[in-house]
Amino acid sequence: MLKRIEAVGWPFFMVLFVLLIPPFIYMFFGMQGEQAHPMGPWGAGTLLAMFVAGVLTWLVNSLLRLYHDRQDSGEE
């Protein structure tokens, strides 16, 4: 069962990453100044989406592991 739980991480990360890229790029375009490089929001939005997706994936994997460890030990 643990192998199935660990295999969920990367697909979950990729889905979150793809879903978070557009809102973060849009957010950075709103904060862009007149003299900023036009590719700045694309890069910053992508990096922030990657970071947030990584943190959320880590949190979900930790909670799943905790849930299944408690379930395996017989605790409710």
N, C-alpha and C positions, 0 to 999 in steps of 0.2 A: 504493500500500500504506500510506503514511503517513496518509492521510485515514482509513482504516479503524481504525488504531491510536488516533488522536486521538479518534475518535467513541466509543470504548469507555469513556472516563473518566466521563462523567456517568451512564450507566446503572449502571456499577460502583459509583460513589459512592452512588447512591440505594438500591441493594440493600444495601450495607454499612450505610448509615445506618438503614434500616428494621430490619435484623437486630440492630443494636447498641443501639437505643433501649430495648427491654425489660430487658436485663441491667443497663444503667447506671441506669435508673430504680429497679429493684429494689435495686441497690447503695446508691443514695442514700436510699431509704426505710429501709434498715438503719442508716444513719448519722444519721438525722434525730433531733433532740432533741425533747423534749416541747413546748417552746414555739415550735418552728419553724413557719413557715407551711406549710399542707398542700400548696400548689402548688410549694414549693421543690424537692422531688426531681424533679418532672416537668420543670421548667425546667432544672435542673442536669444531669439525665440526658440531656435532649435536646441541650443544648449540648456536653456531653462526647462524646456519640455523633457529633455533627456534626464535631467537631474530630478525633476518632480516625479516622472514615471519610475525612476529607480527607487526613490524613497517610498512611493506608494506600493511598488512591487515587494520591496523588502518588508513593509508593514503587513501586507496581506499574507506573504509567505510565513512570517513569524506567527501570525494569528492562526493560520491553518496548521502549522506544526504544533503549536501549543494545544489546539483543539484535539488533534489526533493523538498527541502524547497523553493527554488526559483521558481520552476515550480508550486507548490501549491499556492504561494502568487501571481502568475500572472506576475512576472518579467521575462524578457528574458535575 
